Amino acid sequence: MKTKIEVAANIIVIVIAVVVGSVFLKDRLSTAAPELDAVKVGDKLTNLDGWDWGAHEQTLVLGLRKGCHFCEDSAPFYQRLTAQQQGGSNSTMVAVFPDAADAVKEVVQSEGLRVHALAGVPLERLKISGTPTLLLVDRSGTVMNAWIGMLSPRQELEVMRATTAPAPRDLKGPGSTVQN
């Protein structure tokens, strides 16, 4: 008799657990996640405080967050990217953080990043939903390309190419030493 009572009690516990679990899962699965308004190519961005998109051929916006381990792991690529700026680039770089610019200035300097400006703005204002995010923006403030998350080597090369100034055309003219 004792074993029958134990078996019945175990069955009741299992049934209650299944009912509670199914109610919990039904609520979780039936509620659609809110759709994020993530940045897309072609989006027109609002102006950053004090930044004029039109004053630059194109702007590479680095959306970073202090303490983001993907941002920290991407630092060597960002260092190569900022070094490229010195060698000839058609892009101006702006680092955007959700924190005040002064709070992250030390982080940017310690990582060896040379950016043209720091902006402390809510990332949602630029439709940045995760970090790191890189946005290539034209003179009108339109997103020409977006890279979200830690980049693969192929994506890093894509960013480098997109931000490198085109090589001057080799024009053959009087006194030219260009050989074909």
Disulfide bonds with the S-S distance in Angstrom:
none
